[in-house]
Amino acid sequence: MGRIQHCLIPWRLGGICSYGPVSLLSGLNPCPLHLFLHFFAAAIYGVGRLMLPFPSPKRMWLGFLLILSASHIIFSLLSNQMKHYVMLNKV
């Protein structure tokens, strides 16, 4: 399976796992907190799948790196969004 297909696996679950990210991508839900929550939910889901069928030290290390990289990405996105918000409201 390719990387893009792995990214879309949580969307196949339906419900909040599909309409939540779609509303964020379409701009219907501009709340940064929802972006934060959905991003980490997908990362935690990925770590859970990584631990199957049983956790090993290598898989735990990869799960740690996945959460670490996800936190770096989301915090940089949120800081850029907040800078943009502050610049718009200064005028």
MARGUGU-53830 format. One record per residue: x, z, y of N, C-alpha, C, O, CB in turn. Coordinates in nm, 2 decimals. Glycine has a CB too. Layout:
N
<rec n_x="X" n_z="Z" n_y="Y" ca_x="X" ca_z="Z" ca_y="Y" c_x="X" c_z="Z" c_y="Y" o_x="X" o_z="Z" o_y="Y" cb_x="X" cb_z="Z" cb_y="Y"/>
...
This chain:
91
<rec n_x="0.08" n_z="0.00" n_y="-0.12" ca_x="0.00" ca_z="0.00" ca_y="0.00" c_x="0.09" c_z="0.00" c_y="0.12" o_x="0.19" o_z="0.07" o_y="0.13" cb_x="-0.10" cb_z="0.12" cb_y="0.00"/>
<rec n_x="0.05" n_z="-0.08" n_y="0.22" ca_x="0.13" ca_z="-0.08" ca_y="0.35" c_x="0.10" c_z="0.04" c_y="0.44" o_x="0.01" o_z="0.11" o_y="0.41" cb_x="0.10" cb_z="-0.21" cb_y="0.42"/>
<rec n_x="0.19" n_z="0.05" n_y="0.54" ca_x="0.17" ca_z="0.17" ca_y="0.63" c_x="0.04" c_z="0.16" c_y="0.70" o_x="-0.02" o_z="0.27" o_y="0.72" cb_x="0.29" cb_z="0.16" cb_y="0.73"/>
<rec n_x="-0.01" n_z="0.05" n_y="0.74" ca_x="-0.13" ca_z="0.04" ca_y="0.81" c_x="-0.25" c_z="0.09" c_y="0.72" o_x="-0.34" o_z="0.16" o_y="0.77" cb_x="-0.16" cb_z="-0.10" cb_y="0.86"/>
<rec n_x="-0.25" n_z="0.05" n_y="0.60" ca_x="-0.35" ca_z="0.09" ca_y="0.51" c_x="-0.35" c_z="0.24" c_y="0.49" o_x="-0.45" o_z="0.30" o_y="0.47" cb_x="-0.33" cb_z="0.02" cb_y="0.37"/>
<rec n_x="-0.23" n_z="0.30" n_y="0.48" ca_x="-0.22" ca_z="0.45" ca_y="0.47" c_x="-0.28" c_z="0.52" c_y="0.60" o_x="-0.34" o_z="0.62" o_y="0.58" cb_x="-0.08" cb_z="0.49" cb_y="0.45"/>
<rec n_x="-0.26" n_z="0.46" n_y="0.71" ca_x="-0.31" ca_z="0.52" ca_y="0.83" c_x="-0.47" c_z="0.51" c_y="0.84" o_x="-0.53" o_z="0.60" o_y="0.90" cb_x="-0.26" cb_z="0.44" cb_y="0.96"/>
<rec n_x="-0.52" n_z="0.41" n_y="0.77" ca_x="-0.67" ca_z="0.40" ca_y="0.77" c_x="-0.74" c_z="0.47" c_y="0.66" o_x="-0.86" o_z="0.47" o_y="0.66" cb_x="-0.70" cb_z="0.25" cb_y="0.76"/>
<rec n_x="-0.67" n_z="0.54" n_y="0.57" ca_x="-0.73" ca_z="0.61" ca_y="0.46" c_x="-0.83" c_z="0.72" c_y="0.51" o_x="-0.94" o_z="0.73" o_y="0.46" cb_x="-0.63" cb_z="0.67" cb_y="0.37"/>
<rec n_x="-0.79" n_z="0.80" n_y="0.61" ca_x="-0.89" ca_z="0.90" ca_y="0.66" c_x="-1.01" c_z="0.84" c_y="0.71" o_x="-1.12" o_z="0.90" o_y="0.70" cb_x="-0.82" cb_z="0.99" cb_y="0.76"/>
<rec n_x="-1.01" n_z="0.72" n_y="0.77" ca_x="-1.13" ca_z="0.66" ca_y="0.83" c_x="-1.23" c_z="0.62" c_y="0.72" o_x="-1.35" o_z="0.62" o_y="0.74" cb_x="-1.09" cb_z="0.53" cb_y="0.91"/>
<rec n_x="-1.18" n_z="0.60" n_y="0.60" ca_x="-1.27" ca_z="0.57" ca_y="0.48" c_x="-1.35" c_z="0.68" c_y="0.44" o_x="-1.45" o_z="0.66" o_y="0.37" cb_x="-1.18" cb_z="0.52" cb_y="0.37"/>
<rec n_x="-1.32" n_z="0.80" n_y="0.48" ca_x="-1.39" ca_z="0.92" ca_y="0.44" c_x="-1.53" c_z="0.92" c_y="0.51" o_x="-1.62" o_z="0.99" o_y="0.46" cb_x="-1.32" cb_z="1.05" cb_y="0.48"/>
<rec n_x="-1.54" n_z="0.85" n_y="0.62" ca_x="-1.67" ca_z="0.85" ca_y="0.70" c_x="-1.69" c_z="0.97" c_y="0.78" o_x="-1.61" o_z="1.06" o_y="0.80" cb_x="-1.78" cb_z="0.83" cb_y="0.60"/>
<rec n_x="-1.81" n_z="0.98" n_y="0.84" ca_x="-1.85" ca_z="1.09" ca_y="0.93" c_x="-1.75" c_z="1.11" c_y="1.05" o_x="-1.72" o_z="1.01" o_y="1.11" cb_x="-1.85" cb_z="1.22" cb_y="0.85"/>
<rec n_x="-1.72" n_z="1.23" n_y="1.07" ca_x="-1.63" ca_z="1.26" ca_y="1.19" c_x="-1.49" c_z="1.20" c_y="1.17" o_x="-1.43" o_z="1.17" o_y="1.27" cb_x="-1.62" cb_z="1.41" cb_y="1.20"/>
<rec n_x="-1.45" n_z="1.17" n_y="1.05" ca_x="-1.32" ca_z="1.11" ca_y="1.03" c_x="-1.32" c_z="0.96" c_y="1.07" o_x="-1.21" o_z="0.91" o_y="1.10" cb_x="-1.29" cb_z="1.12" cb_y="0.88"/>
<rec n_x="-1.43" n_z="0.90" n_y="1.09" ca_x="-1.43" ca_z="0.76" ca_y="1.13" c_x="-1.49" c_z="0.75" c_y="1.27" o_x="-1.43" o_z="0.68" o_y="1.36" cb_x="-1.52" cb_z="0.68" cb_y="1.04"/>
<rec n_x="-1.60" n_z="0.81" n_y="1.30" ca_x="-1.66" ca_z="0.79" ca_y="1.44" c_x="-1.58" c_z="0.87" c_y="1.55" o_x="-1.59" o_z="0.83" o_y="1.66" cb_x="-1.80" cb_z="0.83" cb_y="1.44"/>
<rec n_x="-1.51" n_z="0.97" n_y="1.51" ca_x="-1.43" ca_z="1.05" ca_y="1.61" c_x="-1.32" c_z="0.96" c_y="1.67" o_x="-1.31" o_z="0.95" o_y="1.79" cb_x="-1.38" cb_z="1.17" cb_y="1.55"/>
<rec n_x="-1.23" n_z="0.91" n_y="1.58" ca_x="-1.12" ca_z="0.83" ca_y="1.63" c_x="-1.17" c_z="0.70" c_y="1.70" o_x="-1.11" o_z="0.65" o_y="1.80" cb_x="-1.03" cb_z="0.79" cb_y="1.52"/>
<rec n_x="-1.28" n_z="0.64" n_y="1.65" ca_x="-1.34" ca_z="0.52" ca_y="1.71" c_x="-1.39" c_z="0.55" c_y="1.85" o_x="-1.37" o_z="0.47" o_y="1.94" cb_x="-1.45" cb_z="0.46" cb_y="1.62"/>
<rec n_x="-1.45" n_z="0.66" n_y="1.87" ca_x="-1.50" ca_z="0.70" ca_y="2.01" c_x="-1.38" c_z="0.72" c_y="2.10" o_x="-1.39" o_z="0.69" o_y="2.22" cb_x="-1.59" cb_z="0.82" cb_y="2.00"/>
<rec n_x="-1.27" n_z="0.78" n_y="2.05" ca_x="-1.15" ca_z="0.80" ca_y="2.13" c_x="-1.09" c_z="0.66" c_y="2.17" o_x="-1.05" o_z="0.64" o_y="2.28" cb_x="-1.05" cb_z="0.89" cb_y="2.06"/>
<rec n_x="-1.08" n_z="0.57" n_y="2.07" ca_x="-1.02" ca_z="0.44" ca_y="2.10" c_x="-1.10" c_z="0.36" c_y="2.19" o_x="-1.04" o_z="0.28" o_y="2.27" cb_x="-0.99" cb_z="0.37" cb_y="1.97"/>
<rec n_x="-1.23" n_z="0.37" n_y="2.18" ca_x="-1.32" ca_z="0.29" ca_y="2.26" c_x="-1.33" c_z="0.34" c_y="2.40" o_x="-1.39" o_z="0.27" o_y="2.49" cb_x="-1.45" cb_z="0.27" cb_y="2.20"/>
<rec n_x="-1.29" n_z="0.46" n_y="2.43" ca_x="-1.30" ca_z="0.52" ca_y="2.56" c_x="-1.43" c_z="0.60" c_y="2.58" o_x="-1.46" o_z="0.64" o_y="2.69" cb_x="-1.29" cb_z="0.42" cb_y="2.66"/>
<rec n_x="-1.52" n_z="0.60" n_y="2.48" ca_x="-1.64" ca_z="0.68" ca_y="2.49" c_x="-1.62" c_z="0.83" c_y="2.49" o_x="-1.70" o_z="0.90" o_y="2.55" cb_x="-1.74" cb_z="0.64" cb_y="2.38"/>
<rec n_x="-1.51" n_z="0.87" n_y="2.44" ca_x="-1.47" ca_z="1.01" ca_y="2.44" c_x="-1.34" c_z="1.03" c_y="2.50" o_x="-1.24" o_z="1.02" o_y="2.43" cb_x="-1.48" cb_z="1.07" cb_y="2.30"/>
<rec n_x="-1.32" n_z="1.06" n_y="2.63" ca_x="-1.19" ca_z="1.07" ca_y="2.69" c_x="-1.13" c_z="1.20" c_y="2.68" o_x="-1.02" o_z="1.23" o_y="2.75" cb_x="-1.20" cb_z="1.02" cb_y="2.83"/>
<rec n_x="-1.18" n_z="1.30" n_y="2.61" ca_x="-1.14" ca_z="1.43" ca_y="2.61" c_x="-1.00" c_z="1.44" c_y="2.53" o_x="-0.99" o_z="1.41" o_y="2.42" cb_x="-1.24" cb_z="1.52" cb_y="2.54"/>
<rec n_x="-0.89" n_z="1.49" n_y="2.60" ca_x="-0.76" ca_z="1.51" ca_y="2.54" c_x="-0.76" c_z="1.60" c_y="2.42" o_x="-0.69" o_z="1.59" o_y="2.33" cb_x="-0.66" cb_z="1.55" cb_y="2.64"/>
<rec n_x="-0.85" n_z="1.70" n_y="2.42" ca_x="-0.85" ca_z="1.80" ca_y="2.31" c_x="-0.90" c_z="1.73" c_y="2.18" o_x="-0.85" o_z="1.76" o_y="2.08" cb_x="-0.94" cb_z="1.92" cb_y="2.35"/>
<rec n_x="-0.99" n_z="1.64" n_y="2.19" ca_x="-1.04" ca_z="1.57" ca_y="2.07" c_x="-0.93" c_z="1.48" c_y="2.02" o_x="-0.92" o_z="1.47" o_y="1.90" cb_x="-1.17" cb_z="1.49" cb_y="2.11"/>
<rec n_x="-0.85" n_z="1.42" n_y="2.11" ca_x="-0.74" ca_z="1.34" ca_y="2.06" c_x="-0.64" c_z="1.43" c_y="1.99" o_x="-0.59" o_z="1.39" o_y="1.88" cb_x="-0.67" cb_z="1.27" cb_y="2.19"/>
<rec n_x="-0.61" n_z="1.54" n_y="2.04" ca_x="-0.52" ca_z="1.64" ca_y="1.98" c_x="-0.57" c_z="1.68" c_y="1.84" o_x="-0.49" o_z="1.67" o_y="1.75" cb_x="-0.50" cb_z="1.76" cb_y="2.07"/>
<rec n_x="-0.69" n_z="1.72" n_y="1.83" ca_x="-0.75" ca_z="1.76" ca_y="1.71" c_x="-0.75" c_z="1.65" c_y="1.60" o_x="-0.72" o_z="1.68" o_y="1.49" cb_x="-0.89" cb_z="1.82" cb_y="1.73"/>
<rec n_x="-0.80" n_z="1.53" n_y="1.64" ca_x="-0.80" ca_z="1.43" ca_y="1.54" c_x="-0.66" c_z="1.38" c_y="1.49" o_x="-0.64" o_z="1.35" o_y="1.38" cb_x="-0.88" cb_z="1.31" cb_y="1.60"/>
<rec n_x="-0.57" n_z="1.38" n_y="1.59" ca_x="-0.43" ca_z="1.34" ca_y="1.55" c_x="-0.37" c_z="1.44" c_y="1.45" o_x="-0.32" o_z="1.40" o_y="1.35" cb_x="-0.34" cb_z="1.34" cb_y="1.68"/>
<rec n_x="-0.39" n_z="1.57" n_y="1.47" ca_x="-0.33" ca_z="1.67" ca_y="1.38" c_x="-0.41" c_z="1.68" c_y="1.25" o_x="-0.36" o_z="1.70" o_y="1.15" cb_x="-0.33" cb_z="1.80" cb_y="1.45"/>
<rec n_x="-0.54" n_z="1.65" n_y="1.26" ca_x="-0.62" ca_z="1.65" ca_y="1.13" c_x="-0.57" c_z="1.53" c_y="1.04" o_x="-0.56" o_z="1.55" o_y="0.92" cb_x="-0.77" cb_z="1.63" cb_y="1.17"/>
<rec n_x="-0.54" n_z="1.42" n_y="1.10" ca_x="-0.49" ca_z="1.31" ca_y="1.02" c_x="-0.35" c_z="1.34" c_y="0.97" o_x="-0.32" o_z="1.30" o_y="0.85" cb_x="-0.48" cb_z="1.18" cb_y="1.11"/>
<rec n_x="-0.27" n_z="1.41" n_y="1.05" ca_x="-0.13" ca_z="1.44" ca_y="1.00" c_x="-0.14" c_z="1.55" c_y="0.88" o_x="-0.07" o_z="1.53" o_y="0.79" cb_x="-0.05" cb_z="1.50" cb_y="1.11"/>
<rec n_x="-0.23" n_z="1.64" n_y="0.90" ca_x="-0.25" ca_z="1.74" ca_y="0.79" c_x="-0.31" c_z="1.68" c_y="0.67" o_x="-0.27" o_z="1.71" o_y="0.55" cb_x="-0.34" cb_z="1.86" cb_y="0.84"/>
<rec n_x="-0.40" n_z="1.59" n_y="0.68" ca_x="-0.45" ca_z="1.51" ca_y="0.57" c_x="-0.34" c_z="1.44" c_y="0.50" o_x="-0.33" o_z="1.43" o_y="0.37" cb_x="-0.57" cb_z="1.41" cb_y="0.61"/>
<rec n_x="-0.25" n_z="1.38" n_y="0.58" ca_x="-0.14" ca_z="1.30" ca_y="0.52" c_x="-0.04" c_z="1.40" c_y="0.44" o_x="0.01" o_z="1.36" o_y="0.34" cb_x="-0.06" cb_z="1.23" cb_y="0.63"/>
<rec n_x="-0.02" n_z="1.52" n_y="0.50" ca_x="0.07" ca_z="1.61" ca_y="0.43" c_x="0.00" c_z="1.66" c_y="0.30" o_x="0.07" o_z="1.67" o_y="0.19" cb_x="0.09" cb_z="1.73" cb_y="0.52"/>
<rec n_x="-0.13" n_z="1.68" n_y="0.30" ca_x="-0.20" ca_z="1.71" ca_y="0.18" c_x="-0.19" c_z="1.61" c_y="0.07" o_x="-0.17" o_z="1.64" o_y="-0.05" cb_x="-0.35" cb_z="1.74" cb_y="0.21"/>
<rec n_x="-0.20" n_z="1.48" n_y="0.11" ca_x="-0.19" ca_z="1.37" ca_y="0.01" c_x="-0.04" c_z="1.36" c_y="-0.04" o_x="-0.02" o_z="1.32" o_y="-0.15" cb_x="-0.23" cb_z="1.24" cb_y="0.07"/>
<rec n_x="0.05" n_z="1.40" n_y="0.05" ca_x="0.19" ca_z="1.39" ca_y="0.01" c_x="0.22" c_z="1.49" c_y="-0.09" o_x="0.31" o_z="1.47" o_y="-0.18" cb_x="0.28" cb_z="1.41" cb_y="0.14"/>
<rec n_x="0.16" n_z="1.60" n_y="-0.09" ca_x="0.18" ca_z="1.71" ca_y="-0.19" c_x="0.12" c_z="1.69" c_y="-0.33" o_x="0.15" o_z="1.76" o_y="-0.42" cb_x="0.13" cb_z="1.84" cb_y="-0.13"/>
<rec n_x="0.04" n_z="1.58" n_y="-0.34" ca_x="-0.02" ca_z="1.55" ca_y="-0.47" c_x="0.08" c_z="1.47" c_y="-0.56" o_x="0.15" o_z="1.39" o_y="-0.50" cb_x="-0.15" cb_z="1.47" cb_y="-0.46"/>
<rec n_x="0.09" n_z="1.49" n_y="-0.69" ca_x="0.02" ca_z="1.57" ca_y="-0.77" c_x="0.07" c_z="1.72" c_y="-0.77" o_x="-0.01" o_z="1.81" o_y="-0.81" cb_x="0.02" cb_z="1.52" cb_y="-0.91"/>
<rec n_x="0.19" n_z="1.74" n_y="-0.73" ca_x="0.24" ca_z="1.88" ca_y="-0.72" c_x="0.35" c_z="1.88" c_y="-0.61" o_x="0.42" o_z="1.78" o_y="-0.59" cb_x="0.30" cb_z="1.93" cb_y="-0.85"/>
<rec n_x="0.36" n_z="1.99" n_y="-0.53" ca_x="0.46" ca_z="2.00" ca_y="-0.42" c_x="0.60" c_z="2.02" c_y="-0.48" o_x="0.62" o_z="2.09" o_y="-0.58" cb_x="0.43" cb_z="2.11" cb_y="-0.33"/>
<rec n_x="0.69" n_z="1.95" n_y="-0.42" ca_x="0.83" ca_z="1.97" ca_y="-0.45" c_x="0.91" c_z="2.00" c_y="-0.32" o_x="0.85" o_z="1.98" o_y="-0.22" cb_x="0.89" cb_z="1.84" cb_y="-0.53"/>
<rec n_x="1.03" n_z="2.05" n_y="-0.33" ca_x="1.10" ca_z="2.07" ca_y="-0.21" c_x="1.12" c_z="1.95" c_y="-0.12" o_x="1.11" o_z="1.96" o_y="0.00" cb_x="1.24" cb_z="2.13" cb_y="-0.24"/>
<rec n_x="1.14" n_z="1.83" n_y="-0.18" ca_x="1.15" ca_z="1.71" ca_y="-0.10" c_x="1.02" c_z="1.68" c_y="-0.03" o_x="1.02" o_z="1.64" o_y="0.08" cb_x="1.19" cb_z="1.59" cb_y="-0.20"/>
<rec n_x="0.91" n_z="1.69" n_y="-0.11" ca_x="0.78" ca_z="1.66" ca_y="-0.05" c_x="0.74" c_z="1.76" c_y="0.06" o_x="0.68" o_z="1.72" o_y="0.17" cb_x="0.67" cb_z="1.66" cb_y="-0.15"/>
<rec n_x="0.78" n_z="1.89" n_y="0.05" ca_x="0.76" ca_z="1.99" ca_y="0.15" c_x="0.84" c_z="1.95" c_y="0.28" o_x="0.79" o_z="1.97" o_y="0.39" cb_x="0.79" cb_z="2.13" cb_y="0.10"/>
<rec n_x="0.96" n_z="1.91" n_y="0.26" ca_x="1.05" ca_z="1.87" ca_y="0.37" c_x="0.99" c_z="1.75" c_y="0.44" o_x="0.99" o_z="1.75" o_y="0.56" cb_x="1.19" cb_z="1.84" cb_y="0.32"/>
<rec n_x="0.94" n_z="1.65" n_y="0.37" ca_x="0.88" ca_z="1.53" ca_y="0.43" c_x="0.75" c_z="1.57" c_y="0.50" o_x="0.72" o_z="1.52" o_y="0.61" cb_x="0.85" cb_z="1.43" cb_y="0.32"/>
<rec n_x="0.67" n_z="1.67" n_y="0.45" ca_x="0.55" ca_z="1.71" ca_y="0.52" c_x="0.59" c_z="1.78" c_y="0.65" o_x="0.52" o_z="1.76" o_y="0.75" cb_x="0.48" cb_z="1.81" cb_y="0.43"/>
<rec n_x="0.69" n_z="1.86" n_y="0.64" ca_x="0.74" ca_z="1.93" ca_y="0.77" c_x="0.78" c_z="1.83" c_y="0.87" o_x="0.75" o_z="1.84" o_y="0.99" cb_x="0.86" cb_z="2.03" cb_y="0.74"/>
<rec n_x="0.86" n_z="1.73" n_y="0.83" ca_x="0.90" ca_z="1.62" ca_y="0.92" c_x="0.78" c_z="1.54" c_y="0.98" o_x="0.78" o_z="1.50" o_y="1.09" cb_x="1.00" cb_z="1.53" cb_y="0.85"/>
<rec n_x="0.68" n_z="1.52" n_y="0.89" ca_x="0.56" ca_z="1.45" ca_y="0.94" c_x="0.49" c_z="1.53" c_y="1.05" o_x="0.45" o_z="1.47" o_y="1.15" cb_x="0.46" cb_z="1.43" cb_y="0.82"/>
<rec n_x="0.47" n_z="1.66" n_y="1.03" ca_x="0.40" ca_z="1.74" ca_y="1.13" c_x="0.49" c_z="1.75" c_y="1.25" o_x="0.44" o_z="1.75" o_y="1.36" cb_x="0.38" cb_z="1.89" cb_y="1.07"/>
<rec n_x="0.62" n_z="1.76" n_y="1.24" ca_x="0.71" ca_z="1.77" ca_y="1.35" c_x="0.70" c_z="1.64" c_y="1.44" o_x="0.70" o_z="1.65" o_y="1.56" cb_x="0.85" cb_z="1.79" cb_y="1.31"/>
<rec n_x="0.71" n_z="1.53" n_y="1.37" ca_x="0.70" ca_z="1.40" ca_y="1.44" c_x="0.56" c_z="1.38" c_y="1.51" o_x="0.55" o_z="1.33" o_y="1.62" cb_x="0.73" cb_z="1.28" cb_y="1.35"/>
<rec n_x="0.46" n_z="1.43" n_y="1.44" ca_x="0.32" ca_z="1.41" ca_y="1.49" c_x="0.31" c_z="1.50" c_y="1.62" o_x="0.25" o_z="1.46" o_y="1.72" cb_x="0.22" cb_z="1.46" cb_y="1.39"/>
<rec n_x="0.37" n_z="1.62" n_y="1.61" ca_x="0.36" ca_z="1.71" ca_y="1.73" c_x="0.44" c_z="1.65" c_y="1.85" o_x="0.39" o_z="1.66" o_y="1.96" cb_x="0.41" cb_z="1.85" cb_y="1.70"/>
<rec n_x="0.55" n_z="1.59" n_y="1.82" ca_x="0.63" ca_z="1.53" ca_y="1.93" c_x="0.55" c_z="1.41" c_y="1.99" o_x="0.54" o_z="1.40" o_y="2.11" cb_x="0.76" cb_z="1.47" cb_y="1.88"/>
<rec n_x="0.49" n_z="1.33" n_y="1.91" ca_x="0.41" ca_z="1.21" ca_y="1.96" c_x="0.29" c_z="1.26" c_y="2.04" o_x="0.27" o_z="1.21" o_y="2.15" cb_x="0.36" cb_z="1.13" cb_y="1.84"/>
<rec n_x="0.21" n_z="1.35" n_y="1.99" ca_x="0.09" ca_z="1.39" ca_y="2.06" c_x="0.12" c_z="1.47" c_y="2.19" o_x="0.05" o_z="1.45" o_y="2.29" cb_x="0.01" cb_z="1.48" cb_y="1.97"/>
<rec n_x="0.23" n_z="1.55" n_y="2.19" ca_x="0.26" ca_z="1.62" ca_y="2.32" c_x="0.31" c_z="1.53" c_y="2.42" o_x="0.29" o_z="1.55" o_y="2.54" cb_x="0.36" cb_z="1.73" cb_y="2.29"/>
<rec n_x="0.38" n_z="1.42" n_y="2.38" ca_x="0.43" ca_z="1.32" ca_y="2.48" c_x="0.31" c_z="1.24" c_y="2.53" o_x="0.31" o_z="1.21" o_y="2.65" cb_x="0.53" cb_z="1.23" cb_y="2.42"/>
<rec n_x="0.21" n_z="1.21" n_y="2.45" ca_x="0.09" ca_z="1.14" ca_y="2.49" c_x="0.01" c_z="1.22" c_y="2.59" o_x="-0.03" o_z="1.17" o_y="2.69" cb_x="0.01" cb_z="1.10" cb_y="2.37"/>
<rec n_x="-0.01" n_z="1.35" n_y="2.55" ca_x="-0.09" ca_z="1.44" ca_y="2.64" c_x="-0.02" c_z="1.46" c_y="2.77" o_x="-0.08" o_z="1.47" o_y="2.88" cb_x="-0.11" cb_z="1.57" cb_y="2.57"/>
<rec n_x="0.12" n_z="1.48" n_y="2.77" ca_x="0.18" ca_z="1.50" ca_y="2.90" c_x="0.18" c_z="1.38" c_y="2.99" o_x="0.16" o_z="1.39" o_y="3.11" cb_x="0.33" cb_z="1.54" cb_y="2.88"/>
<rec n_x="0.18" n_z="1.26" n_y="2.93" ca_x="0.17" ca_z="1.14" ca_y="3.01" c_x="0.03" c_z="1.13" c_y="3.07" o_x="0.01" o_z="1.08" o_y="3.18" cb_x="0.20" cb_z="1.01" cb_y="2.93"/>
<rec n_x="-0.07" n_z="1.16" n_y="2.99" ca_x="-0.21" ca_z="1.16" ca_y="3.03" c_x="-0.23" c_z="1.26" c_y="3.15" o_x="-0.30" o_z="1.23" o_y="3.24" cb_x="-0.31" cb_z="1.19" cb_y="2.92"/>
<rec n_x="-0.18" n_z="1.38" n_y="3.14" ca_x="-0.19" ca_z="1.48" ca_y="3.24" c_x="-0.12" c_z="1.43" c_y="3.37" o_x="-0.18" o_z="1.46" o_y="3.48" cb_x="-0.14" cb_z="1.61" cb_y="3.19"/>
<rec n_x="-0.01" n_z="1.37" n_y="3.36" ca_x="0.06" ca_z="1.32" ca_y="3.48" c_x="-0.02" c_z="1.22" c_y="3.55" o_x="-0.03" o_z="1.22" o_y="3.67" cb_x="0.20" cb_z="1.26" cb_y="3.44"/>
<rec n_x="-0.08" n_z="1.13" n_y="3.47" ca_x="-0.17" ca_z="1.02" ca_y="3.52" c_x="-0.29" c_z="1.08" c_y="3.59" o_x="-0.33" o_z="1.04" o_y="3.70" cb_x="-0.21" cb_z="0.92" cb_y="3.41"/>
<rec n_x="-0.35" n_z="1.18" n_y="3.53" ca_x="-0.47" ca_z="1.25" ca_y="3.58" c_x="-0.43" c_z="1.32" c_y="3.72" o_x="-0.51" o_z="1.31" o_y="3.81" cb_x="-0.52" cb_z="1.36" cb_y="3.48"/>
<rec n_x="-0.32" n_z="1.38" n_y="3.73" ca_x="-0.27" ca_z="1.45" ca_y="3.85" c_x="-0.25" c_z="1.35" c_y="3.96" o_x="-0.29" o_z="1.37" o_y="4.07" cb_x="-0.15" cb_z="1.54" cb_y="3.82"/>
<rec n_x="-0.18" n_z="1.24" n_y="3.93" ca_x="-0.15" ca_z="1.14" ca_y="4.03" c_x="-0.28" c_z="1.08" c_y="4.08" o_x="-0.29" o_z="1.05" o_y="4.20" cb_x="-0.07" cb_z="1.03" cb_y="3.96"/>
<rec n_x="-0.39" n_z="1.06" n_y="4.00" ca_x="-0.51" ca_z="1.00" ca_y="4.04" c_x="-0.59" c_z="1.10" c_y="4.13" o_x="-0.66" o_z="1.06" o_y="4.23" cb_x="-0.60" cb_z="0.97" cb_y="3.93"/>
<rec n_x="-0.58" n_z="1.23" n_y="4.11" ca_x="-0.65" ca_z="1.33" ca_y="4.19" c_x="-0.58" c_z="1.37" c_y="4.31" o_x="-0.64" o_z="1.44" o_y="4.39" cb_x="-0.68" cb_z="1.45" cb_y="4.10"/>
<rec n_x="-0.46" n_z="1.33" n_y="4.33" ca_x="-0.39" ca_z="1.36" ca_y="4.46" c_x="-0.43" c_z="1.28" c_y="4.57" o_x="-0.42" o_z="1.32" o_y="4.69" cb_x="-0.24" cb_z="1.34" cb_y="4.44"/>
<rec n_x="-0.48" n_z="1.16" n_y="4.55" ca_x="-0.52" ca_z="1.07" ca_y="4.65" c_x="-0.65" c_z="1.11" c_y="4.72" o_x="-0.70" o_z="1.04" o_y="4.81" cb_x="-0.54" cb_z="0.93" cb_y="4.60"/>
